[in-house]
Amino acid sequence: MKSFLIPTLLLILMSSCKKEFSGDNYVAYFGGEVANPNNPYVLFCKNNEVIDTIPLNKDNTFFKKFDSLAPGLYSFKHEPEYQYVYFDKNDSIKVHIDSKDFDESIIFCGRGDRKNNFLMEMYLRNEKDKNNMFETFDYPFEKFNKYINKTNSENEKFYKSRKEEIKWSDEFDVYASGIVKFPHYTKKEIYPIIHKMRTGEDVLSKLPKDYYAFRDQIDYSNEALTEFSPFVMYLDHMLNNVGAINYHNHFSDCDLALKMNINKLNIADTLIKNEKVKNIVLNNIAFRYLMEDQNVVNNTEFLKTYHKYSTDKSKKNEILKIGNAIQLLTEGKKLPEVQLVDSKGTKISSNDLIKKNTVLFFWSEKLNSHLIAAHKKVLALKSKYPNYNFIAINLDDNTEQWKTDLKKYNFGNITELKCVNFEDIRAKWAITKVHRTIIVNADKTIKNGFTNMFEVNFEDELK
């Protein structure tokens, strides 16, 4: 662990621990220091929403007094990294961060530090264990089970000793116990799947009858767990496991994915009784599925089941936006208008852009291998299909970086444009992944709104 000097500003945090607080006083403090900062702020968040943007001072320290902060689990982000921090009533917590070694560098001090340091220690133990698990999934069941039970026993012992020592609240124990048990449960869920993938052996028939008995002990409707990553990860693997189709040889990959994800929606509806939690889980399943699927018919079928179970009609619901866009992108409909811009800064309507058969494809500087492969593929297609116009659309925010990339890669005579507003193009064209390709007829009607130029039969669409 690294030591660091406590700036004068942060002494306020330490002295605040000595104050007496009244029963209705929910004042809390959060501060710290960021070594080697990536940006000039720290984000303080709850349930993936930013509550406060806390600026760094010249000495890279930060400090925030909350006049009223409800006890519970929060997170702090110094992008691109994040970690959890738990506040009991009137906690005064400071944290040391080094962006070059984010997780390993984190140390909490002040009132409320010990329980947060426990979460960090368990997180690091889990990460170390995860790195050691790769070959373990090759083990026969008895050896695998012995290994994970030994690790879990050590973690349980560590958890119980710290719980007795710190005497934390029942509310915090939801996370303290969860960070121990959910990684263990996740290993048990994925073992039969990964073992078969890596060794070819199907061990399901060899598992004890009570192998999955732990599932019955989990409170799937606990709202406190919905944004807690160890639980979210476990739930994802469990749903994949339970929702799997045994006779998958009867289906194409596309249809198999549809049936499996509809199964997951059905299971979530049966399993989770809390409406708020159920909606969050349904949204997670739907978003991940729609990120991958390229079939408009299957998307529509999937969304029928989603709408049957989901009661989330909020304006923030991304699934509703994607579903609405999918309906607008069916074959034969006019492509919805979006605004694009060329390298000279001239804005262009997509309606004015399409004057003959057109292929629209997308790229991001963040996915370097895809941007190169996509442009190489299009250069080859251009020579074979001269009756088509091929247009590349960059999805990034940074215009200067886009111009730099255009000069760097010299993509030839491909029309290069950039989206003006990513949220608008995502909403109207259902852009959930950069690998999407859209084929538009000369009359501006959609030929295929959900395809991929790297699919085996893609060229058949151009004939």
Disulfide bonds with the S-S distance in Angstrom:
none
